[in-house]
Amino acid sequence: MKKDLILIVGASGTVGSEITKALKLQGYQVRVTTSKSVNANDKDTVHINLATGEGIKAALDGVDRAFFLSPPGYADQYRLLSPLIQEAKRKGLKKVVLMTAMGANAVETSPFRRAELELEKSGINYNIIRPNWFLQNFNTFWIQGIKEQRKILLPAGKAKVSFIDARDIAAVASTLLTSDNLNNRAFDLTGPEAVDHEQVAKAISQVTNKNISYQEIEPDVLRSGLLAAGLPADYSDFLLMILSFLKEGYNASVNENVKFILGREPKNLAQYAHDFKQSWL
């Protein structure tokens, strides 16, 4: 029997790349999107521009199931996600898995929550996953301070966070995309433990044999760095806002949703640090 064609939006990202890999290993037909130009001979990759809507209709042609996320850099995630959800409804997809973020449902008018509500009311079978902060941020977004100054530089206070490994998010998304057992449910996703940034620094220190430390900085200092790195002002302010929630302790809760969906424990900080050791050397 022919397996469903699954579209992965954001397939070059931290989560999307892992989903794509997992689905291909299971023998699914996978179509991936990119914002870059596409080789005409690459039939499995389609160009899409979520900011303008270009390519959305073509990307969803013939698709049975889809994974949607909003790429980083945009504070109004609803504006990017809504056209995808609308087109999925028009095309009559069997299922959509939407990734937002932990806490997205706290305010009904927030961009992420508006996208969630639109999907919930669309009539499409769906799952919504709301992961906590990624462990992989330490080998991507925050890596410059670690490599150049041997410091994690964030306005995070002493708050504990149930960081989740992006590989577990991808495994959850892959499972939900290919099964209808848990349709029309939303899941907050956390790691197995809540740790603070000093504990993260210690874990990285242990695997690299470097003295990595955590230093709290003022939000304005981080904002200047984000702007200098080319991030838009509204997205920089969005990051600072959610970091302020983190500092207040809103990201400390731990649940067993990953274990419930996958039948195994999520990866912990020590395993992440071991697996990504080369990133910080």
N, C-alpha and C positions, 0 to 999 in steps of 0.2 A: 504494500500500500504506500502511495506517495505521501511523504511527510509534508507538513505545512510549511509555507514560505513565511519566514519571520523577518521583520524589518527591525534593525537596531539603529536608533537615532543616537548619535554621539559615540559611534563605534571605535573612534580613536582615543577615547578618554579612558580614565583609570578603571571605571566600572564597565563601560561598553565594550572595551577590548577583551575583557575577561568573559563577558557574556557570549560574545561572538565565538571565542575559542571553545567554550564549553558546548555551545549548540552544534558547532561543526563536528566536534568529536562524537556527538550523539547522532550525527547523520542528518541533521536538519538542513534545509535550504536556507541560507542566510543572505539577506540583502543589507548592506551597510550604507550609511550616509556620510558624506564629507562636505565641508564648506569649501574645499579646494577643488581645483579642476580635476576632471576624471579622464583617465585613459579610455579611449573609445573601445578598446578591446576588453576592458574590465566590465563584464556584464553584471557582476555582483555588487558594484559600487555605484551609487548615484549622488549627483551633486544636489545639495539642498542649502538654502539660505533662510534660516528661521527668522532672521530679522526682517526680511522682505516677503517671505512666503514662497519665494522662487523654488520650484522643484518639488513642492509638497505633494501635489496631485500625482505626478509621475512616480515619485518614490513609493507611494502606497498602491499603485496599480498591481493587482494580482496578489496582494499581500493577505495572509490569513490572520497573523498575529503581529503585535508590535510592542516594542519597548520605547518609551518616550522619556526624555529628560530635557531640562533647559541647560544649555551650556553656560559655564561661568562667564562673568563679565556683564551680565544683564540683570538689573534689579527688578524689572517688570517681567517676571517669568510667565505671567498669564498671557501677555501679548505674543509670546513665542509658542506657547503650548496650545493655546486655544485653536489656532488653525489646524494643527495636527489632529486634535480631538474631533473637530468638526469634519475633517476629511475622512477620518477613520469611521465616523458614523455614516457618512455618505456611502462609503465603500462597503459597509456592513461587515467589518472585521469580527472575527470570532472572539478576540480578546485583546485588551491593551493592559500592559503593566506600566504604570507611571511612577517615576521616582521623584519625590520632592525632598523634604528634609524634616528631621525630628523637630516638632514644635510648629510645623506648618499649619496645623489645624487649630492653633491657639486663638487666632484672630480670623473671623469669617471673611473679612474684606481683604486679607493679604493676597498678593498675587498668586502665590503657590496654592493657597486654599481655594481661591476662585477656580483655578485649573482643576483641582481635585473635585470640587462640586460639579463642574461642567461634565467631567468624566462620569461621576456617579449618576448623573441625571440623563446621560446620553443613551441609555439602553444597551450599551456594549457591555459584555462581561469584562470585568476589570479586577485588578489588584493595585493598590497604592502602597508603596514602600517608602518609609520615612527614616532613612538612616541617620544616626548621630554623626558627629565629626569623624572624618576618615583618619585612621592611623597613617595612611599614605600621604597626608599633608606634610608630614615631617621629612619625607624624601622628595617632595615637590615644592609646594608653596613656601614652606618655611626653611628650605634647605640652605639658602644663602647664608643666613646667620650662623647656622650650625657649621658649615664648612669654612667660612671666612673668620668668624669670631668665636667659634666653639660655644655658641649660645643659642638657646631657643628664646627669641625675643618677641613676646606677646603681652598684650594687656589683659591677662587671664587670671590674675590674682592667684589664690591657692585652691581654686575650685577643682573638684574632681569631675572627670568626664568619662563616660563609658564608651571610649573610642571604639570604632568598629573597623575591622580589616575590609578593605574594598573587595577582596576576593570572596569574602562571605556575602557581601551585598550582591555580587554577581551570581553567586551560586543560588541565592534565594530567588533572584530575578529569573534565572534560567529555569528553576523548578516551577515557579508560578506561570511562566510563559508557556510551558509545555504540559501543564496539568490544569484541569478544571475543578479539582477537588476543593479548592479554597476560594472559589470565585466570589467577587463582590465584597471583599474584605480589605481593610487597611491594616498595615502592620508597622509599628515603630520597631526599628532594628538597632540593637546595641551590641557591644562586645560583652565578654563574660565578667568584666570587672570595671570599677570606676577608679581611675588613677589621676593624679595631678601632673602638671608639666614637669615638676622636679623628678617624679618617678620615670617619666618618659626620657628625660635627659640622662638619668642613671642607667636606664636600659640601653640607650645608644652608646653611652660611655663603656659599658661592659663588653659589648660586642666589637667595638672599634679600638679599645685600649686608648681612647682619648678622653680628656677631662671635659666633657660637655656639661654645661649648666643651664639652668633656666633663669632668665632675668625678666622681671615684669617691666614693661615700658608704658608710657602714656599713650592713649589712643591716638593723639595727634601725631606722635612719632611714627606709628605704624601707618597712619593715613598718608603721611608724606612719602613713605617708602612705597606704598601701593600706587600712588599717583606717579611717582618717578618710574615705576615699573610699567607704566602705560595703562593701568586700570582706569576706567571711567570714574568720575567723581561720585555718581550715584551708586555705583556698585561698591566702591570703597566704603561709602557710608553704610551701605547694607551690611557689609562684612563687619564693620565696627559695631553695628547694632546687635547682630547675632553674637558677636564676641562678648558684648556687655551682658547678654542673657547667660552666656556660658559662665562668666565671672560670678554671676549671682547664684550659680548652682543649678540652673535649670537643665543641664545636660548630664547630671550625675546618675540618673536612674538606670537600673539594669533590668532587662527582661529576658525571657527565654524564647522569644519568637524565632530566633535563628535556629535554635535546637528543635523547636516545634516543627518548623518547615523542613529542615534538612535532616533531622534525626541524629545530629552530632553537635558537639559544643563548638561555638565560634572560636576563631583563633585569638590568642591573647597577645599582650604587649611583647612578652619575651620572644614568642615565635616570630612576630612581625619584625622585631629588631634583628633577629638572627637571619631571617630571609632577605632582608634589605640592607645588610651590613655594607655591601659594596657601594651603596649610594653615598655614604658619608666618609669613605676613605680617600 
